[in-house]
């Protein structure tokens, strides 16, 4: 007998006569004239919808939700992604009447409260970054990168250097979106070689920088979780050649209130509001990636931005403004306001001292977990880390044939989401771990014990064939890419046999 998923499609659960609600009798008489209900507006038959009781529907979707992992249900140490807990306080505040429901096409005079919130958020992001000009428009971190690079391109064109400055440089550990954004913005890309220290090689960078360089893109702390200690020398080198420095803000969770990209030489950056400021994210969205830039780049930002135009201290007035040399819109309306609101309330809740506390605790948690695991996982870069660290399962792969992917899959059986694996690419069998500041010492201790058991106590075959408790086992990723099963209820598909999507390691 073939095993199937326990959760059946709603169409299979349907029974004639089952109802989740009783609707009132229509107030339109059966003999209504044709001008009230013209014949062409009448359906020939009722819609073919599943007939179910309310408990059936609730249980179905609740059970479906338990198949997913989320920060609300599991520890989620996904390196480079800052998957920290989203406080429900901010959800409630973002949904308050008058905040969560204004229509963006209303007159500016009717949106003064929303515009004030967005103006205050612009100011907060400017202060945190040390960069005075802010656009809230980009809807994700990658779009923030692209927007900043388009802003840089417009700046160089305006200076008559558009044809000359064609090159964007980035380290080997950069997020893949960095070179992708640069290419989309029309630049040529140059990648630096990986180094033994995990930090930028100043000599190699100097050999690549020239009068054709437009931007150097760097994450600080970098993707290995290390702070670029030579960042001021790096930015000075780029500025000496007339180039700009872009700071990838994906790792801002490590430096809030401690240092600012503008202070160590950055000219542009993006924020991941859905990471650093706890907006929920997953499944490809939602997100928000506002950018902050130096004042001389402000005129090129996408519009609109919110400006204070008058009023009184008790009742200020705000208006939408398009910068004088704007690159144009990159998103509709004011940006992804739902996530921006959550970030705003997060910042208002914690204030400056709370922001610093966030980063100090994130760094403490990462270093604590790193010290707990260094005897069972290799740590390629032994310097103290910031908010995340990269470990390697190379020794385990050599001695017991247990790979980083095997560890990641086995963690699912313990109710722990896997860390990022095989990134950065220059660390073999990489496990990129970021606990965030929102996790307790007890959770970190439990995670360390689980990893230790997987690597040193469990039967290797059990680990290599994991997961064993999830509804879908280990897919054949090559087959999934080449022969995807594109099927759904709308196409008449029934339950999915587990053995069709399960392949041994």
Helices and strands as residue ranges (DSSP letters): H 10-13, G 39-41, H 54-65, E 75-76, H 88-94, G 108-110, H 112-129, E 133-135, H 141-158, E 167-170, H 176-184, E 188-191, H 202-208, E 213-219, H 231-240, E 244-248, G 249-254, E 268-270, H 273-276, E 291-293, G 295-300, E 305-311, E 316-321, H 337-373, E 389-392, H 394-400, H 404-413, E 416-417, E 420-421, E 430-433, H 441-456, H 460-464, H 477-482, G 489-491, G 498-500
